[in-house]
Amino acid sequence: MVFHVILFRPRADLSAAERSALVSSLTTALAEIPAIRRCHVGRRVRHGAGYEALMERELGYAAVIEFDDLAGLQAYLEHPAHAELGARFMQGLEAGFLYDYEMREGGIASGLA
């Protein structure tokens, strides 16, 4: 499996219309791009763990998009629906990190091998 992981902070001045357009473009991408297996979007949870204070940046949102393989991720990135989503996302972004990871079933041992 390949996971497209996005940690981000939207611009503080992002209007309700811009937020709505971003959500709409994500909804369209999820409906139109067959390579997407799952997508999760959510807000950061703070619960008092010591590592929370070690984070240098506050990125209050995350999105994780799952694909069967690298070819699926590449198909997603090349799809016209992603072009609109990516443009809206970058226009609304104040800060963020985007990374892609190949994950294996079976726990830490298989993932680090």
N, C-alpha and C positions, 0 to 999 in steps of 0.2 A: 504494500500500500504506500502511496505517496500522499503526504499532507502538506497543503499550502497554508501556512500559519501567518496570520496578520495580527500584530499588536498595534493599536493606534489610539490617537487622540484627535477627535475632530476639531476643526477651527471653532473657537469660541463664538465667532460671529456668524456661524452657519445658520441660515434662515430655515424656518419650518418648511418652506417650499423646496429648498435644496436638500434637506434631510429626506423629505418625501420622495424626491426624484432619485436619490441614492438608493433608498429602500426599493423603489419600483424597479430600478435597473438590476438590483440583486435578485429580485423576484423573477424578472424576465430571464436572467442568466440561468437561474436554477431550473426554470421550466424548459429552456431551449437548448441547453448544453448537455448532451447525453453522457458525457464522460464524468460528470459530477456524481459521486455516489452518496455523499452526505455533506451537509453544511451546518455548522453550529456558529451562532453569533451571540455574544453576551457581554455583560459588564463585569469588571473586576470585583472580586469579593475581598474585603479586608476583614480579618478576624483576629488580629493581634499577634500573629506569628512573627518571630524575630527577623526572619528574612525580608519581611515587608519593608523595613527601614533601610535595608541595603540596596533597594532598587533606586538607581540614579534618576530615572525618568518616571513620571506618572503617565501610564498608557492605560486608560480606563476601560478600553474595549478590546475584544479579541474576536477573530473569526478564524475558523478552522474548516478548510474545504478538503474533502477526501476524494482520492482517485485510486483506481485499481493499480495504475503504474505511471511511469514517467510520460509515456505516450499520451495518456489521458490528461495529465497536467498540461502538456504542450498543446493538445487539441483545445482545451479550455482557454489557454492564453491566446490562441490564434483565432478564436471564434468571434464573430462580429458583436455578439452580445457582451462578451468580455471587454471589447474595445470601449463600449459606452460605460460599462461599470467601472473600468479602470480609470477612465477620464474623470468621471464624477467623483470617484474615490480620491484621486490625487488632488482635485480642485478643493475638496472639503477637508483635506488632511492638514493638521498642524504638526503632528509628529507621528512617526511610526516605524515599525520594523516588519519586513516581509521576508520570510524564509520558507524553504521547501525541504521536507525531510522524508526519507524513505524509512518506513517502520516495518518491523517484522513481528509476527506473533511469537509468543513464547518467552516473553520477559526480557530482563536485562541481558542475560548471557547471550542470547541470539542477536540482540540489537547492537552489542558492542563487539561482536566477533567480526 
